[in-house]
């Protein structure tokens, strides 16, 4: 899909947005949300944290920020222009 998106395929951009934005984001936030929904508090996070938490939490945060940034960048005006130009080039080649 990534190579198809690079070629300007609109379906690839939309598929990546759904998979990356929907399923990817959900997979990153479901554990913390469900943990909080079970009645735990944010204070417990830091009082019960171990070394593994302090290693994984920043990585997970950076990953989530990267996913959100990628989603935003995929739909900026420059990206839209790229996909439109790619589509018009294909149309010109066909006929």
Gaussian input, Z-matrix of N, CA and C with variables (Angstrom, degrees):
# hf/3-21g

backbone

0 1
 N
 C     1     B1
 C     2     B2     1     A1
 N     3     B3     2     A2     1     D1
 C     4     B4     3     A3     2     D2
 C     5     B5     4     A4     3     D3
 N     6     B6     5     A5     4     D4
 C     7     B7     6     A6     5     D5
 C     8     B8     7     A7     6     D6
 N     9     B9     8     A8     7     D7
 C    10    B10     9     A9     8     D8
 C    11    B11    10    A10     9     D9
 N    12    B12    11    A11    10    D10
 C    13    B13    12    A12    11    D11
 C    14    B14    13    A13    12    D12
 N    15    B15    14    A14    13    D13
 C    16    B16    15    A15    14    D14
 C    17    B17    16    A16    15    D15
 N    18    B18    17    A17    16    D16
 C    19    B19    18    A18    17    D17
 C    20    B20    19    A19    18    D18
 N    21    B21    20    A20    19    D19
 C    22    B22    21    A21    20    D20
 C    23    B23    22    A22    21    D21
 N    24    B24    23    A23    22    D22
 C    25    B25    24    A24    23    D23
 C    26    B26    25    A25    24    D24
 N    27    B27    26    A26    25    D25
 C    28    B28    27    A27    26    D26
 C    29    B29    28    A28    27    D27
 N    30    B30    29    A29    28    D28
 C    31    B31    30    A30    29    D29
 C    32    B32    31    A31    30    D30
 N    33    B33    32    A32    31    D31
 C    34    B34    33    A33    32    D32
 C    35    B35    34    A34    33    D33
 N    36    B36    35    A35    34    D34
 C    37    B37    36    A36    35    D35
 C    38    B38    37    A37    36    D36
 N    39    B39    38    A38    37    D37
 C    40    B40    39    A39    38    D38
 C    41    B41    40    A40    39    D39
 N    42    B42    41    A41    40    D40
 C    43    B43    42    A42    41    D41
 C    44    B44    43    A43    42    D42
 N    45    B45    44    A44    43    D43
 C    46    B46    45    A45    44    D44
 C    47    B47    46    A46    45    D45
 N    48    B48    47    A47    46    D46
 C    49    B49    48    A48    47    D47
 C    50    B50    49    A49    48    D48
 N    51    B51    50    A50    49    D49
 C    52    B52    51    A51    50    D50
 C    53    B53    52    A52    51    D51
 N    54    B54    53    A53    52    D52
 C    55    B55    54    A54    53    D53
 C    56    B56    55    A55    54    D54
 N    57    B57    56    A56    55    D55
 C    58    B58    57    A57    56    D56
 C    59    B59    58    A58    57    D57
 N    60    B60    59    A59    58    D58
 C    61    B61    60    A60    59    D59
 C    62    B62    61    A61    60    D60
 N    63    B63    62    A62    61    D61
 C    64    B64    63    A63    62    D62
 C    65    B65    64    A64    63    D63
 N    66    B66    65    A65    64    D64
 C    67    B67    66    A66    65    D65
 C    68    B68    67    A67    66    D66
 N    69    B69    68    A68    67    D67
 C    70    B70    69    A69    68    D68
 C    71    B71    70    A70    69    D69
 N    72    B72    71    A71    70    D70
 C    73    B73    72    A72    71    D71
 C    74    B74    73    A73    72    D72
 N    75    B75    74    A74    73    D73
 C    76    B76    75    A75    74    D74
 C    77    B77    76    A76    75    D75
 N    78    B78    77    A77    76    D76
 C    79    B79    78    A78    77    D77
 C    80    B80    79    A79    78    D78
 N    81    B81    80    A80    79    D79
 C    82    B82    81    A81    80    D80
 C    83    B83    82    A82    81    D81
 N    84    B84    83    A83    82    D82
 C    85    B85    84    A84    83    D83
 C    86    B86    85    A85    84    D84
 N    87    B87    86    A86    85    D85
 C    88    B88    87    A87    86    D86
 C    89    B89    88    A88    87    D87
 N    90    B90    89    A89    88    D88
 C    91    B91    90    A90    89    D89
 C    92    B92    91    A91    90    D90
 N    93    B93    92    A92    91    D91
 C    94    B94    93    A93    92    D92
 C    95    B95    94    A94    93    D93
 N    96    B96    95    A95    94    D94
 C    97    B97    96    A96    95    D95
 C    98    B98    97    A97    96    D96
 N    99    B99    98    A98    97    D97
 C   100   B100    99    A99    98    D98
 C   101   B101   100   A100    99    D99
 N   102   B102   101   A101   100   D100
 C   103   B103   102   A102   101   D101
 C   104   B104   103   A103   102   D102
 N   105   B105   104   A104   103   D103
 C   106   B106   105   A105   104   D104
 C   107   B107   106   A106   105   D105
 N   108   B108   107   A107   106   D106
 C   109   B109   108   A108   107   D107
 C   110   B110   109   A109   108   D108
 N   111   B111   110   A110   109   D109
 C   112   B112   111   A111   110   D110
 C   113   B113   112   A112   111   D111
 N   114   B114   113   A113   112   D112
 C   115   B115   114   A114   113   D113
 C   116   B116   115   A115   114   D114
 N   117   B117   116   A116   115   D115
 C   118   B118   117   A117   116   D116
 C   119   B119   118   A118   117   D117
 N   120   B120   119   A119   118   D118
 C   121   B121   120   A120   119   D119
 C   122   B122   121   A121   120   D120
 N   123   B123   122   A122   121   D121
 C   124   B124   123   A123   122   D122
 C   125   B125   124   A124   123   D123
 N   126   B126   125   A125   124   D124
 C   127   B127   126   A126   125   D125
 C   128   B128   127   A127   126   D126
 N   129   B129   128   A128   127   D127
 C   130   B130   129   A129   128   D128
 C   131   B131   130   A130   129   D129
 N   132   B132   131   A131   130   D130
 C   133   B133   132   A132   131   D131
 C   134   B134   133   A133   132   D132
 N   135   B135   134   A134   133   D133
 C   136   B136   135   A135   134   D134
 C   137   B137   136   A136   135   D135
 N   138   B138   137   A137   136   D136
 C   139   B139   138   A138   137   D137
 C   140   B140   139   A139   138   D138
 N   141   B141   140   A140   139   D139
 C   142   B142   141   A141   140   D140
 C   143   B143   142   A142   141   D141
 N   144   B144   143   A143   142   D142
 C   145   B145   144   A144   143   D143
 C   146   B146   145   A145   144   D144
 N   147   B147   146   A146   145   D145
 C   148   B148   147   A147   146   D146
 C   149   B149   148   A148   147   D147
 N   150   B150   149   A149   148   D148
 C   151   B151   150   A150   149   D149
 C   152   B152   151   A151   150   D150
 N   153   B153   152   A152   151   D151
 C   154   B154   153   A153   152   D152
 C   155   B155   154   A154   153   D153
 N   156   B156   155   A155   154   D154
 C   157   B157   156   A156   155   D155
 C   158   B158   157   A157   156   D156
 N   159   B159   158   A158   157   D157
 C   160   B160   159   A159   158   D158
 C   161   B161   160   A160   159   D159
 N   162   B162   161   A161   160   D160
 C   163   B163   162   A162   161   D161
 C   164   B164   163   A163   162   D162
 N   165   B165   164   A164   163   D163
 C   166   B166   165   A165   164   D164
 C   167   B167   166   A166   165   D165
 N   168   B168   167   A167   166   D166
 C   169   B169   168   A168   167   D167
 C   170   B170   169   A169   168   D168
 N   171   B171   170   A170   169   D169
 C   172   B172   171   A171   170   D170
 C   173   B173   172   A172   171   D171
 N   174   B174   173   A173   172   D172
 C   175   B175   174   A174   173   D173
 C   176   B176   175   A175   174   D174
 N   177   B177   176   A176   175   D175
 C   178   B178   177   A177   176   D176
 C   179   B179   178   A178   177   D177
 N   180   B180   179   A179   178   D178
 C   181   B181   180   A180   179   D179
 C   182   B182   181   A181   180   D180
 N   183   B183   182   A182   181   D181
 C   184   B184   183   A183   182   D182
 C   185   B185   184   A184   183   D183
 N   186   B186   185   A185   184   D184
 C   187   B187   186   A186   185   D185
 C   188   B188   187   A187   186   D186
 N   189   B189   188   A188   187   D187
 C   190   B190   189   A189   188   D188
 C   191   B191   190   A190   189   D189
 N   192   B192   191   A191   190   D190
 C   193   B193   192   A192   191   D191
 C   194   B194   193   A193   192   D192
 N   195   B195   194   A194   193   D193
 C   196   B196   195   A195   194   D194
 C   197   B197   196   A196   195   D195
 N   198   B198   197   A197   196   D196
 C   199   B199   198   A198   197   D197
 C   200   B200   199   A199   198   D198
 N   201   B201   200   A200   199   D199
 C   202   B202   201   A201   200   D200
 C   203   B203   202   A202   201   D201
 N   204   B204   203   A203   202   D202
 C   205   B205   204   A204   203   D203
 C   206   B206   205   A205   204   D204
 N   207   B207   206   A206   205   D205
 C   208   B208   207   A207   206   D206
 C   209   B209   208   A208   207   D207
 N   210   B210   209   A209   208   D208
 C   211   B211   210   A210   209   D209
 C   212   B212   211   A211   210   D210
 N   213   B213   212   A212   211   D211
 C   214   B214   213   A213   212   D212
 C   215   B215   214   A214   213   D213
 N   216   B216   215   A215   214   D214
 C   217   B217   216   A216   215   D215
 C   218   B218   217   A217   216   D216
 N   219   B219   218   A218   217   D217
 C   220   B220   219   A219   218   D218
 C   221   B221   220   A220   219   D219
 N   222   B222   221   A221   220   D220
 C   223   B223   222   A222   221   D221
 C   224   B224   223   A223   222   D222
 N   225   B225   224   A224   223   D223
 C   226   B226   225   A225   224   D224
 C   227   B227   226   A226   225   D225
 N   228   B228   227   A227   226   D226
 C   229   B229   228   A228   227   D227
 C   230   B230   229   A229   228   D228
 N   231   B231   230   A230   229   D229
 C   232   B232   231   A231   230   D230
 C   233   B233   232   A232   231   D231
 N   234   B234   233   A233   232   D232
 C   235   B235   234   A234   233   D233
 C   236   B236   235   A235   234   D234
 N   237   B237   236   A236   235   D235
 C   238   B238   237   A237   236   D236
 C   239   B239   238   A238   237   D237
 N   240   B240   239   A239   238   D238
 C   241   B241   240   A240   239   D239
 C   242   B242   241   A241   240   D240
 N   243   B243   242   A242   241   D241
 C   244   B244   243   A243   242   D242
 C   245   B245   244   A244   243   D243
 N   246   B246   245   A245   244   D244
 C   247   B247   246   A246   245   D245
 C   248   B248   247   A247   246   D246
 N   249   B249   248   A248   247   D247
 C   250   B250   249   A249   248   D248
 C   251   B251   250   A250   249   D249
 N   252   B252   251   A251   250   D250
 C   253   B253   252   A252   251   D251
 C   254   B254   253   A253   252   D252
 N   255   B255   254   A254   253   D253
 C   256   B256   255   A255   254   D254
 C   257   B257   256   A256   255   D255
 N   258   B258   257   A257   256   D256
 C   259   B259   258   A258   257   D257
 C   260   B260   259   A259   258   D258
 N   261   B261   260   A260   259   D259
 C   262   B262   261   A261   260   D260
 C   263   B263   262   A262   261   D261
 N   264   B264   263   A263   262   D262
 C   265   B265   264   A264   263   D263
 C   266   B266   265   A265   264   D264
 N   267   B267   266   A266   265   D265
 C   268   B268   267   A267   266   D266
 C   269   B269   268   A268   267   D267
 N   270   B270   269   A269   268   D268
 C   271   B271   270   A270   269   D269
 C   272   B272   271   A271   270   D270
 N   273   B273   272   A272   271   D271
 C   274   B274   273   A273   272   D272
 C   275   B275   274   A274   273   D273
 N   276   B276   275   A275   274   D274
 C   277   B277   276   A276   275   D275
 C   278   B278   277   A277   276   D276
 N   279   B279   278   A278   277   D277
 C   280   B280   279   A279   278   D278
 C   281   B281   280   A280   279   D279
 N   282   B282   281   A281   280   D280
 C   283   B283   282   A282   281   D281
 C   284   B284   283   A283   282   D282

   B1=1.4343
   B2=1.5208
   B3=1.3127
   B4=1.4604
   B5=1.5287
   B6=1.3221
   B7=1.4680
   B8=1.5173
   B9=1.3129
   B10=1.4745
   B11=1.5269
   B12=1.3054
   B13=1.4589
   B14=1.5234
   B15=1.3060
   B16=1.4710
   B17=1.5197
   B18=1.3339
   B19=1.4641
   B20=1.5211
   B21=1.3378
   B22=1.4522
   B23=1.5142
   B24=1.3139
   B25=1.4654
   B26=1.5277
   B27=1.3181
   B28=1.4602
   B29=1.5241
   B30=1.3311
   B31=1.4655
   B32=1.5277
   B33=1.3299
   B34=1.4634
   B35=1.5253
   B36=1.3256
   B37=1.4600
   B38=1.5243
   B39=1.3178
   B40=1.4581
   B41=1.5291
   B42=1.3288
   B43=1.4656
   B44=1.5210
   B45=1.3192
   B46=1.4695
   B47=1.5194
   B48=1.3303
   B49=1.4631
   B50=1.5166
   B51=1.3289
   B52=1.4688
   B53=1.5257
   B54=1.3314
   B55=1.4628
   B56=1.5210
   B57=1.3208
   B58=1.4600
   B59=1.5204
   B60=1.3187
   B61=1.4580
   B62=1.5047
   B63=1.3041
   B64=1.4592
   B65=1.5081
   B66=1.3045
   B67=1.4701
   B68=1.5243
   B69=1.3307
   B70=1.4691
   B71=1.5218
   B72=1.3182
   B73=1.4620
   B74=1.5187
   B75=1.3233
   B76=1.4598
   B77=1.5275
   B78=1.3211
   B79=1.4625
   B80=1.5262
   B81=1.3192
   B82=1.4619
   B83=1.5248
   B84=1.3239
   B85=1.4611
   B86=1.5244
   B87=1.3253
   B88=1.4638
   B89=1.5296
   B90=1.3083
   B91=1.4697
   B92=1.5285
   B93=1.3369
   B94=1.4695
   B95=1.5356
   B96=1.3232
   B97=1.4672
   B98=1.5267
   B99=1.3194
   B100=1.4682
   B101=1.5271
   B102=1.3189
   B103=1.4601
   B104=1.5273
   B105=1.3318
   B106=1.4618
   B107=1.5291
   B108=1.3192
   B109=1.4672
   B110=1.5316
   B111=1.3171
   B112=1.4626
   B113=1.5244
   B114=1.3201
   B115=1.4570
   B116=1.5091
   B117=1.2955
   B118=1.4623
   B119=1.5232
   B120=1.3149
   B121=1.4627
   B122=1.5256
   B123=1.3223
   B124=1.4638
   B125=1.5250
   B126=1.3183
   B127=1.4629
   B128=1.5295
   B129=1.3344
   B130=1.4673
   B131=1.5182
   B132=1.3150
   B133=1.4637
   B134=1.5151
   B135=1.3098
   B136=1.4612
   B137=1.5239
   B138=1.3193
   B139=1.4620
   B140=1.5212
   B141=1.3318
   B142=1.4676
   B143=1.5280
   B144=1.3233
   B145=1.4585
   B146=1.5344
   B147=1.3176
   B148=1.4571
   B149=1.5271
   B150=1.3074
   B151=1.4635
   B152=1.5262
   B153=1.3097
   B154=1.4550
   B155=1.5289
   B156=1.3264
   B157=1.4574
   B158=1.5274
   B159=1.3383
   B160=1.4584
   B161=1.5216
   B162=1.3192
   B163=1.4591
   B164=1.5269
   B165=1.3246
   B166=1.4617
   B167=1.5253
   B168=1.3048
   B169=1.4678
   B170=1.5375
   B171=1.3281
   B172=1.4750
   B173=1.5333
   B174=1.3127
   B175=1.4650
   B176=1.5217
   B177=1.3051
   B178=1.4688
   B179=1.5283
   B180=1.3179
   B181=1.4667
   B182=1.5195
   B183=1.3194
   B184=1.4659
   B185=1.5238
   B186=1.3141
   B187=1.4647
   B188=1.5302
   B189=1.3123
   B190=1.4624
   B191=1.5287
   B192=1.3173
   B193=1.4695
   B194=1.5264
   B195=1.3272
   B196=1.4646
   B197=1.5295
   B198=1.3180
   B199=1.4657
   B200=1.5243
   B201=1.3111
   B202=1.4679
   B203=1.5303
   B204=1.3212
   B205=1.4689
   B206=1.5265
   B207=1.3302
   B208=1.4643
   B209=1.5215
   B210=1.3113
   B211=1.4601
   B212=1.5234
   B213=1.3079
   B214=1.4640
   B215=1.5275
   B216=1.3185
   B217=1.4639
   B218=1.5224
   B219=1.3196
   B220=1.4643
   B221=1.5256
   B222=1.3251
   B223=1.4598
   B224=1.5316
   B225=1.3151
   B226=1.4623
   B227=1.5343
   B228=1.3225
   B229=1.4649
   B230=1.5340
   B231=1.3273
   B232=1.4707
   B233=1.5199
   B234=1.3276
   B235=1.4681
   B236=1.5212
   B237=1.3196
   B238=1.4619
   B239=1.5228
   B240=1.3223
   B241=1.4652
   B242=1.5218
   B243=1.3210
   B244=1.4560
   B245=1.5284
   B246=1.3191
   B247=1.4598
   B248=1.5268
   B249=1.3306
   B250=1.4667
   B251=1.5244
   B252=1.3260
   B253=1.4660
   B254=1.5223
   B255=1.2990
   B256=1.4601
   B257=1.5229
   B258=1.3219
   B259=1.4646
   B260=1.5267
   B261=1.3385
   B262=1.4594
   B263=1.5298
   B264=1.3305
   B265=1.4636
   B266=1.5273
   B267=1.3201
   B268=1.4666
   B269=1.5249
   B270=1.3143
   B271=1.4803
   B272=1.5261
   B273=1.3211
   B274=1.4521
   B275=1.5266
   B276=1.3244
   B277=1.4568
   B278=1.5263
   B279=1.3307
   B280=1.4630
   B281=1.5316
   B282=1.2972
   B283=1.4216
   B284=1.4299
   A1=111.40
   A2=116.36
   A3=119.75
   A4=110.59
   A5=116.75
   A6=118.59
   A7=110.81
   A8=117.53
   A9=120.94
   A10=110.45
   A11=116.72
   A12=119.90
   A13=109.65
   A14=115.58
   A15=119.75
   A16=111.36
   A17=116.02
   A18=120.53
   A19=112.50
   A20=116.45
   A21=120.20
   A22=114.89
   A23=117.25
   A24=120.94
   A25=109.15
   A26=114.92
   A27=120.16
   A28=112.41
   A29=117.07
   A30=121.10
   A31=110.64
   A32=116.82
   A33=120.36
   A34=110.22
   A35=117.07
   A36=120.50
   A37=110.22
   A38=117.37
   A39=120.58
   A40=111.68
   A41=116.74
   A42=120.20
   A43=111.04
   A44=116.83
   A45=120.10
   A46=111.56
   A47=116.75
   A48=119.49
   A49=110.85
   A50=116.75
   A51=119.71
   A52=110.49
   A53=116.55
   A54=119.39
   A55=111.54
   A56=116.03
   A57=120.22
   A58=111.11
   A59=115.56
   A60=119.62
   A61=113.60
   A62=116.86
   A63=119.83
   A64=113.23
   A65=115.61
   A66=120.75
   A67=111.45
   A68=116.78
   A69=120.19
   A70=113.01
   A71=115.41
   A72=119.48
   A73=110.99
   A74=116.06
   A75=120.06
   A76=111.37
   A77=116.73
   A78=119.68
   A79=111.87
   A80=117.35
   A81=120.65
   A82=113.03
   A83=117.21
   A84=119.09
   A85=114.28
   A86=118.46
   A87=120.17
   A88=112.08
   A89=118.09
   A90=120.19
   A91=112.68
   A92=118.46
   A93=117.67
   A94=112.97
   A95=117.02
   A96=119.58
   A97=110.81
   A98=116.71
   A99=118.81
   A100=111.16
   A101=118.05
   A102=121.65
   A103=109.84
   A104=116.81
   A105=120.41
   A106=111.05
   A107=117.46
   A108=121.52
   A109=111.49
   A110=117.09
   A111=121.26
   A112=112.00
   A113=117.24
   A114=120.77
   A115=114.74
   A116=117.60
   A117=121.23
   A118=109.45
   A119=116.37
   A120=120.11
   A121=109.89
   A122=114.80
   A123=119.96
   A124=111.53
   A125=116.89
   A126=120.38
   A127=110.27
   A128=116.62
   A129=120.98
   A130=112.37
   A131=116.37
   A132=119.76
   A133=109.99
   A134=116.08
   A135=119.44
   A136=113.19
   A137=117.51
   A138=118.43
   A139=111.87
   A140=117.00
   A141=120.80
   A142=113.16
   A143=117.00
   A144=120.89
   A145=111.11
   A146=113.76
   A147=120.15
   A148=108.69
   A149=116.81
   A150=121.31
   A151=111.23
   A152=117.64
   A153=121.39
   A154=110.87
   A155=117.43
   A156=120.91
   A157=110.74
   A158=116.55
   A159=120.18
   A160=112.73
   A161=117.59
   A162=121.37
   A163=111.43
   A164=116.77
   A165=120.99
   A166=112.88
   A167=118.79
   A168=121.64
   A169=112.79
   A170=119.22
   A171=117.75
   A172=112.60
   A173=116.59
   A174=119.87
   A175=110.22
   A176=116.13
   A177=120.80
   A178=110.86
   A179=117.32
   A180=121.33
   A181=111.62
   A182=116.49
   A183=120.63
   A184=109.81
   A185=117.10
   A186=121.75
   A187=110.34
   A188=117.01
   A189=120.96
   A190=110.71
   A191=117.27
   A192=120.63
   A193=111.07
   A194=116.90
   A195=120.54
   A196=111.46
   A197=117.12
   A198=120.94
   A199=109.98
   A200=117.01
   A201=120.94
   A202=110.25
   A203=117.38
   A204=120.78
   A205=110.78
   A206=117.41
   A207=120.83
   A208=110.77
   A209=116.85
   A210=119.99
   A211=111.18
   A212=116.34
   A213=119.88
   A214=110.85
   A215=117.20
   A216=121.03
   A217=112.27
   A218=117.16
   A219=120.39
   A220=112.70
   A221=117.46
   A222=120.41
   A223=113.61
   A224=117.11
   A225=120.74
   A226=109.45
   A227=117.72
   A228=120.00
   A229=114.06
   A230=117.91
   A231=119.77
   A232=111.36
   A233=116.81
   A234=120.03
   A235=110.20
   A236=117.01
   A237=120.04
   A238=111.20
   A239=116.72
   A240=121.26
   A241=110.41
   A242=117.12
   A243=121.76
   A244=111.10
   A245=116.81
   A246=119.91
   A247=111.30
   A248=117.54
   A249=120.03
   A250=110.58
   A251=117.36
   A252=121.16
   A253=110.66
   A254=116.23
   A255=120.35
   A256=110.54
   A257=116.28
   A258=120.76
   A259=110.43
   A260=118.18
   A261=120.27
   A262=110.92
   A263=117.82
   A264=120.91
   A265=109.76
   A266=116.38
   A267=119.94
   A268=110.98
   A269=116.62
   A270=120.04
   A271=110.99
   A272=117.40
   A273=120.91
   A274=110.84
   A275=116.38
   A276=120.04
   A277=111.43
   A278=116.51
   A279=120.02
   A280=112.59
   A281=115.39
   A282=109.79
   A283=120.70
   D1=-38.18
   D2=-178.00
   D3=-63.32
   D4=-41.53
   D5=179.07
   D6=-67.55
   D7=-34.60
   D8=177.33
   D9=-68.94
   D10=-36.56
   D11=177.06
   D12=-65.08
   D13=-40.27
   D14=178.85
   D15=-62.06
   D16=-30.61
   D17=176.96
   D18=-80.11
   D19=-1.72
   D20=176.55
   D21=91.54
   D22=17.12
   D23=178.90
   D24=-74.28
   D25=119.90
   D26=-177.21
   D27=-65.35
   D28=-37.97
   D29=-179.15
   D30=-61.68
   D31=-34.82
   D32=-179.16
   D33=-68.87
   D34=-39.34
   D35=178.48
   D36=-64.34
   D37=-44.65
   D38=179.95
   D39=-66.52
   D40=-40.55
   D41=178.47
   D42=-63.64
   D43=-44.90
   D44=177.79
   D45=-63.74
   D46=-36.57
   D47=178.67
   D48=-64.17
   D49=-42.07
   D50=179.58
   D51=-69.12
   D52=-47.36
   D53=-178.14
   D54=-68.57
   D55=-47.71
   D56=-178.51
   D57=-71.40
   D58=-48.13
   D59=-176.44
   D60=-73.09
   D61=-44.00
   D62=-177.28
   D63=-82.12
   D64=-67.30
   D65=-174.93
   D66=-70.19
   D67=-41.00
   D68=-179.81
   D69=-62.88
   D70=-46.61
   D71=179.17
   D72=-66.05
   D73=-42.59
   D74=178.92
   D75=-59.80
   D76=-41.13
   D77=-179.51
   D78=-65.33
   D79=-26.77
   D80=179.83
   D81=-82.93
   D82=-29.13
   D83=-174.23
   D84=-107.19
   D85=-9.30
   D86=-176.04
   D87=-64.72
   D88=-41.90
   D89=-179.73
   D90=-63.46
   D91=-51.04
   D92=178.80
   D93=-62.98
   D94=-38.69
   D95=-179.91
   D96=-66.30
   D97=-44.96
   D98=179.84
   D99=-66.27
   D100=-34.05
   D101=177.62
   D102=-64.24
   D103=-43.66
   D104=177.45
   D105=-67.87
   D106=-36.03
   D107=-179.47
   D108=-66.75
   D109=-23.76
   D110=178.30
   D111=-75.61
   D112=-1.66
   D113=177.06
   D114=103.01
   D115=5.01
   D116=178.14
   D117=-77.90
   D118=157.87
   D119=-179.09
   D120=-114.42
   D121=162.22
   D122=178.25
   D123=-65.11
   D124=-28.16
   D125=177.60
   D126=-61.79
   D127=-38.53
   D128=179.15
   D129=-63.51
   D130=-29.36
   D131=179.48
   D132=-56.02
   D133=-46.43
   D134=-174.38
   D135=-85.45
   D136=-27.56
   D137=178.55
   D138=-76.59
   D139=-28.67
   D140=-179.16
   D141=-103.81
   D142=5.56
   D143=-176.09
   D144=-70.01
   D145=145.13
   D146=175.28
   D147=-119.83
   D148=-174.98
   D149=-177.44
   D150=-61.49
   D151=-39.44
   D152=-179.70
   D153=-60.45
   D154=-41.33
   D155=177.58
   D156=-59.86
   D157=-45.53
   D158=-177.85
   D159=-70.15
   D160=-15.93
   D161=173.67
   D162=-87.87
   D163=-41.20
   D164=-173.82
   D165=-82.95
   D166=-37.12
   D167=-176.72
   D168=-57.24
   D169=-47.42
   D170=178.18
   D171=-65.14
   D172=-37.06
   D173=178.78
   D174=-63.83
   D175=-44.17
   D176=178.83
   D177=-63.71
   D178=-39.24
   D179=178.69
   D180=-65.44
   D181=-44.03
   D182=178.64
   D183=-65.01
   D184=-40.67
   D185=178.17
   D186=-60.67
   D187=-45.97
   D188=179.22
   D189=-62.82
   D190=-42.48
   D191=177.62
   D192=-63.24
   D193=-38.46
   D194=178.70
   D195=-66.35
   D196=-39.21
   D197=177.95
   D198=-63.62
   D199=-46.06
   D200=-179.72
   D201=-64.67
   D202=-41.57
   D203=178.38
   D204=-64.35
   D205=-42.29
   D206=179.05
   D207=-61.63
   D208=-41.85
   D209=177.83
   D210=-61.81
   D211=-45.32
   D212=179.58
   D213=-63.44
   D214=-44.23
   D215=-178.09
   D216=-66.34
   D217=-29.59
   D218=-179.59
   D219=-67.42
   D220=-18.67
   D221=-175.83
   D222=-122.52
   D223=17.04
   D224=174.27
   D225=-69.01
   D226=159.57
   D227=-179.95
   D228=-54.27
   D229=-38.88
   D230=178.29
   D231=-62.89
   D232=-39.33
   D233=178.03
   D234=-66.87
   D235=-41.48
   D236=177.49
   D237=-60.52
   D238=-41.00
   D239=177.63
   D240=-62.53
   D241=-41.57
   D242=178.77
   D243=-60.16
   D244=-45.92
   D245=-178.67
   D246=-69.26
   D247=-37.98
   D248=177.12
   D249=-65.20
   D250=-42.81
   D251=-179.92
   D252=-63.67
   D253=-41.09
   D254=179.31
   D255=-63.20
   D256=-40.01
   D257=179.38
   D258=-66.78
   D259=-41.15
   D260=-178.91
   D261=-69.14
   D262=-33.25
   D263=176.64
   D264=-64.39
   D265=-41.56
   D266=178.30
   D267=-65.33
   D268=-39.97
   D269=178.71
   D270=-64.33
   D271=-41.09
   D272=179.33
   D273=-65.61
   D274=-37.13
   D275=179.42
   D276=-67.97
   D277=-32.20
   D278=-179.41
   D279=-79.00
   D280=-25.27
   D281=-176.56
   D282=-176.86

